[in-house]
Amino acid sequence: GLVLALVRRGNAHRVLGRYEEAIRDADEMIGATEGNDRLQWIYADGLRLKGVSLFRQGNSLEALDHLQRSYDVYARERDTAPMPQVLMEIGMVDQAIGSYPEAKASYEKAIKILRENGNLSLQATLLNNYGVLHQQLGEYEEAVSVLEEALLCAQQSGYKRMEALTLLSLGDVYSEVDDLEIATQTYLQASEPVEQL
């Protein structure tokens, strides 16, 4: 009862940007479930909620610790459904702090899981993040390849917002390599899915 309410409320706080409240709820979730073998999934959810909220507040190293612990619990419990999401979040934190090899490893591990389970929406988001990482590293061919795959996943899943974001990411890559004609076309193309929202 109460612990499930904390899960819902804590995630609502996170989505609304109320990170302090989300962290308080996460701490209650963690405290109430840490030693309970039947509620390890809620314990892992609490660690993840706290990690994401800390990251949004700019506390990347502490966030990384909580996210990694969350992933470890999911892996130990063989709860594979949330694992790609947590791996993507670990990759995002690593990317933000400049730990690029670690970010790549997390993204690649998550992509492997997602290709097996077929969640195209999350795969589109993950591949967009991975493409942006390749762009940051000056790996433009890889960036375009990964972003084109992200675009395909977004289109196949009907995820219009991610389709538009991925087109913007592709436009950014083309701008960086001074292919301004294709960049402009790609940016203009990004408005199409937005108009359909």
Disulfide bonds with the S-S distance in Angstrom:
none
